[in-house]
Amino acid sequence: MSPPVVQYVVPKGPTILAGRESVDLPGYDLWLHFVDNVHVFDGSIDVERFHDALASTLQIYPHAAGKLCTTGGRWFLTNSGLAVEAEDRKEELSTSFIQGDWVIQDDLSPLLSQPPPDAIIVNGSASLVRFKITTFKDRTCLAVSWHHTLGSEMAGDAVALCRFMQTLSLFYQRVEPDFSPPTFDKHQYQIPDPFTSSDFLPLMPHLWVSYPFDELEAKYAEACEDMGNLRWRFHEHHLHALHSMLSANEEGYLSWHDCLTAYIVTLLNRSMPRPIRMVTNVANFRRVEAHYIASNVAGNVIQNIPTGTLPSHMRGIAIAVRESIVRCRHRMFLEDWMAVASDIMLATANAGKSFFFASRPGVMTINSNVAIDWCDAHFGFPDSSSFFTTGSLKFYFRPFKSNPTLCDGTWRPRKGSVDVSMGVPRVIKAKLLDCLALDFDTILYQSPWDTEL
């Protein structure tokens, strides 16, 4: 293994934030942690060309080369044009550390750029985005560590980070991006009155519990004890069959995602003494037409949508999920919801705390990236481009588009397939896998209308 070579890349000028000193961050942008992803290809990355492409990308996304600061309750990203770290390492191993082709991996840390132990993120000089290229004999791994305040929600809205990576990939291929550049003008919601806050707080269980930053790691370790990661792959024909089964009478619109969610809930309920009776659905609202929404904003345009108490049958669950999404995307409801959430998040960040997303009894959370094609950031290797990330919590359901598969030396896409991952108690993991295997041969071809699964 050769020693790492670290380069520092600054944005090309002038950037699209030229003339602005900073970008203000509203409360709803204050998710204060990093997202770690790894893009993998057959073939080598030209490091110098990558650095040039990164400088061009930072010209469009200059906030990524800023610092995260707070003073007097105001949070902002400086437009300071700091150098972004890009590490290059050559490995003698014949293959990477990645296990199989599942999107959700148990550990990607050997491939990630690690910050200095004394790095200070808030009011410090630590980079908000870091890259590491690791070249193996058979593949190249490009890791990105991206701070959440830059605009990435792996729990619902990953548009900003995905567009950044697609832009970087296109510039690397010497192709101009054909989508609009981002805007950094973020809507500031009014401070909600006490009555609105009291009405909406019960709908935001994900914002109920917070801890100081230095206590969170231990809390998550405790929450993940005796937990296993359940993985399964749904192929396109399985998803179509499930959707057809639940939408047969054509009464109201159901997405295949609603149907998949309903199936997973019933899968759990067949295997646990205490059933899932609520779903919270982390989703973006970029497509809602309202004056306070910019579809191309570089920010976290998300809400965590709760259902009411779920019925016991699969179709009823799918309907409940769909109705909750429609209800929560009503413009007036959404504006009040975001005002309350933003107010709580700002107060929590100002108190030096972060939210704790441990599971609650009877609740499953959905965090879907199925609408995002991460493999589209392929850097000139469209056939072999694969995407990996980490993160598993109990009853935290994460669907992604499946990676391509290597068959007899040829990369083949898994068109329409979806990888699902969810943390489950170890004592029921084997039973859940058995149920999944059986259901693929049976339940997708039976009528569930009157069956309480």
N, C-alpha and C positions, 0 to 999 in steps of 0.2 A: 504494500500500500504506500503510495507516494504521499508526502506531506501536503496539507491543503494549501491552496493559493487563494488568498482573499483580495478581491478588488472592491473599490468603492465607486459607485456610479452616481453621478449627479444628473438632474433633469437638463435636457436641452432647453435653451431659451429662445424667445420668451415663452413662458408657460401660459396656459389659459387662465391662470390666476394672477397674471402680471398686474401689478398695481394694488393688489390686496395683501394686507399683512397677515390675515388669518381667516379661517373658516369657523364660524360659531357652530357649536354642537348643542342641539336641544337635548332635553332629558332622554327622549326615546332613542337617541343614538349611543347612549352611554352603557354599552355592553363592553366591559373592561377586561377582555381576555383575547388571546390569539386563536386563530384558526390555522391548523396545520394540514396542508394537502401535499400530495406527491403525484406528479405527472410522469408517466413512464413510456419510453419509446424504444424500438429497435433502431439502432443507429446512434451516431455521435452528434453532440451539440457543439457547434463552433463557438467557443467561449467569447472571442472578440466580437463576433457578430451578435451574440446574445447581449453583451454589454451595450452595444450600440442600440439594439432594439429596446433594451430596458430604458436607456436615456430618452429615447423617443416616446416611449409609453409614459414615463414620468412627466414628460412635457404636457401630456393630456390629463394625467392624474397626479398633479404636483403635491396634493395633500399627503400622498404616501411618503413623500420626502420631508415631511414636517415633524414637529414635536407635539405631543399631547400635553396641554397645559390647563391649569385651572387657577383662578384667582377671584376672590370675592363671590363665589358661587357661579361664576361664568366658566364654561368649559369651551375649549377651542383647539383647533389644529393650526399651528403656525405655518405660514408659507415661506419657509426658510431655506428650501432647496438643499437640505442635508444630503450627504452621500448615503446611498443605500448599499447594504452589504450583499455581495454576491461571492459565494465560496465555490471553488472548483476542486474536486478531489478525484483521484484515480484509484480504483480498487483492483487488486489482483484476483479477486474471487471471480468465478465463472458466472455467477448469477447473483441477483440482488437479495436483500433480506426479506423481500415481500413473499408472503405465503399464499400460493394459489392466485386466483384472479378475483377474489371477493373484493368489492369496493371498500367495505369496512374491515380494516385490519386491527389486530390486537395491539401492535406496536410498530411505529414508524420512526422512533427516536434516532436510530443510527443514521437515518437519511436526512434528518432535519438540521438546519443551522441553529446552533445553540447560542443563546445570548451570554455575554459575560456575567459571571455570578454577581457582580455589583451593578448590573444594569438597572437603571431607574426609568420607568415608563412615564409616570405622571410627573410633570415639572422636572424631567431629567433630559438626557440626551440620547436615550436608547432608540434604536430604529423601530419604526412601526411596521416595516416589512423587511424580510430577510429571504435570501435565496441560497440554495445549495445545489450544485450539480454534481452528482456522483456517477462516474462512468465505470461500468462493469464490462466484462468481456462480451456479454451478450446483450446488455441493455443499458440505457441511460436513464437516470432518475433525476427529475427536476423538482425539488421541494420548495414550497413557498410557505412562509409563516407570516400571516397577515393580521394586523390588529383589527378587532371588530369595529372600532370607531371609524375606520376608513370606509365602512359600508359593505358588510358581508354578514349575512345571517345564515349560517349552516342550519339554522332552525327555521327555514321558511323562505328567506329572500337572499339568495346568493348572487343576485344580478350584478352588483358592482364588482365583486371579485371575479366573477366569470368573465365579464366584459374586459376587465383589466388583463386577464390571462389570454383571452382571445386577441386583444389588441397587441399584446407582447408577441404572441405567436405569429400574427400577420406581419408585424414589422420585422420579425426575424426572417420571414420568408420574402421580405421586400415587397409586401403587398399593403396598400393603403386600406385601413378599416373603412367599411361602407356603412357603419351605424353612427348615429349622432354622438358627439362627445358628451360627457356627463355635465350636469349642472351641480353647483355646490351651494345653491340657495335653498336652504332648508326651512320649512315652515315652522314658525314658533306658535304653538297652540296657547290659547289663553289659560291662565291659572283657573282651574275649575272651582266652582263654589262648593261648600261643604256638603250640600244635598246631592249634587252630582257625584262627588267622590264617594259618598256612602252608598249610592245606588250601584256604582260600577265596581267598587272594590271587591265584592263577592264574586265577580266574573273574572277576577285576575289572580287565581291561586298561585300562579308562577311568580307573583310579586309579593307574596305574603312573608317569605322567610329570607333573611339576609344575614351575612356574617362578615366580620372584618376579612380583608383579603388574605391575611396570613393564616387564617383558620380554615379556609375553604378546602385546601388539599386534603387535610385530615378528615374533614366532613365527608368528602366524596369517597375517600378510601373506605370509610366506615359504611357508607351507603351501598358500596359495591361488594361488600363481603358476601360470600355464598351466592354470587351471581354468575351465571354463564351467559355467553353471547350466542343467541339463537340466530342462525343464518339459513336462508332458503332462497331459491331462485324460481320466480314465476315466469314462465315463457309466455309469449304473446298469445298463444291459443288458450292457455289457462285463464289469462285475464279476460279474453273475449268471452270464454264460456261462462265465467263468473258474472260478468256484466250482463250477458244475455239472460242468464238465469234470474237475476234480480230485477231486470228491466223488461221482462217478457210482456207485461200488460200495458206498457208504455204510459203509465199514469205518473207524469212528472219526470223531470230530468234527473238522472243519476249519472255521475261520472264513474269511470271504471275505478278511479281512486277511492270514491265513496264506498264502492262495493268491496274493494280489497280491504279497506279499513274495517268494514263490518265483518268480513270473514275472519280477520285477525282477532277481533274482539270475541267472536264466538269460539274460535280456537282456544283462546285463553280460558274462557268460561267453562269449557268442557273439562278443563284440567286443574281447576283451582276451586277450593271450597268457598272462597269469597270472590264473587264475579266482578268483572269490570262493568261499572254502571255509569261512567262518564268518559268522554273523549275530549281532550283539548287539542286543537288543530292549529299548529303554528303556520301561518300563511301570509303571503305578501298581498298588498292591495294596490299595486302600481296601476292596475287597469281600471280602478274605480274613477269615474269622471267627477272630479271635485276640484275646487279652486286651490285646495291645500295640498294637492298631490301632483308631483312632477314625475313622470314615468321614468325619466333618465337621471334622477337624482342619485348622487353617490352617497347613499345612506341606507339606514336600516328601516325599510318600509314594511313593517310587519305588525301583526297582532296575533295574540294567542286566543283562539276562538273556542269557547267551551260549549258543549251540548248540555241539554238538561239531562235528567235521569233517563237512561237508555232503556228501550224495551228489550225483551229477551230474544226476539227472532231477528234473523239476519237482514231481511229487507227493511224492517222497521229501524234498525240501527243505521243502515245506509241513508234512509230518508232523514233521520235525525241529524246526521252529520251534514248532509246537504242543506237542510233548513237552517242550521246554525250558521253556516257560511253565508248564506243569502241574507239572513237577518243582520249579521254583524257587519256586512258591507254596505248597509244603508248609509247614505252620506252623513245624515245628522247623528245617527248612532255612532258611526265610526269617528266622527270629529270629537264627540264627547269622550269616547273610549280612549282615544289617543291623548287627549288633554289630561285625563286622569293618570294614564300610564306614564306619560312624560313627566308629570309632576312627582309621582312616586319615585321614578328612576333618578331624577335629578336630586331629590332629597337623600336617597340612598347613597349615591355617588359622593355627595357632599359630606356624608357621614363617614366616608372611608370604608364603605361596605359594598358587597356584591351579592347578587341573588343566588340562592341555593336551590337547584332544580332536582332535588330528590323526588322520587315517586311518592304519591299519596295513595292510601288504600282505595281500591276501587276505581282508579283513574289510569287511563293510557294516554300518552302524549304522542302525537304524530309530527314528525319532522321530515318532510318530503323534499327531495331534490330531483324528483322524476322529470320535472319540466326543464331542467338544466342539462345541456349536453356538455359535460365537462371535457369529454374526449375531443371536442371540436378544437380545443387549444392543442393542436397536434405538432406544431413546429416542423411541418413538412413530412411527417410520418403518419398519415391519416389511417392506415390500416392497423398499425400496432399500437396507436395511442390509447393508453389506459389511465385510469384515475383511481387514486386511493386516498382514504382519510381514516381517522380513528374517532372513537367516542362511543361509549355504550353506557346507558343507565337503565335501571330497572323499569320495564314497561315503557320504554322510550323507543318508538317504532320509526325506523329510518329507511325509507325506500330510495333507491338510486337506479338509474339506467345501468344495465349490466355492461361490463367490459367485454371487448372482443376475446375470442378464444383461439389458441394456436392449434391447428389440426394438420398433422403431416407436413409441418413446415410452412403452412399458409395461415395467415390471420383471417379469421372469419367473424363478421359482426354478429352479435346476438340481437338482431332486430326485434324491437318490441319487448325484450326481456327486462325484468326488474329484479335487482337484488334487494332483499329485505333483511334487516338486522334489528335485533331487539334484545336488551338485557332481560333475563328471566331468572327466577330462583333455580339453582342447580337441581333441586330435588324434582322439578317438573320438566326439565329440559328434554330428557329422553322421551318422556311421554308426549311432549309437543311434537318432537320429530317423528314419532310413530304416527301420530294423528295426521300430520302433514302428508306423509307418504301414503297413508290410506286414503285421505281426501282427494288426492290427485287422481285416484282411480275410481272414486265413488261420488263424493258430494257434488262435484261440478256437473254431474249429470242427473241430479235429483232435484225435485222441486222443494224449495225451502219454505214456501209461504207459511205453512202451518206447523213447521217443525221448529221447536225451541232448542236451538243448538247452543 
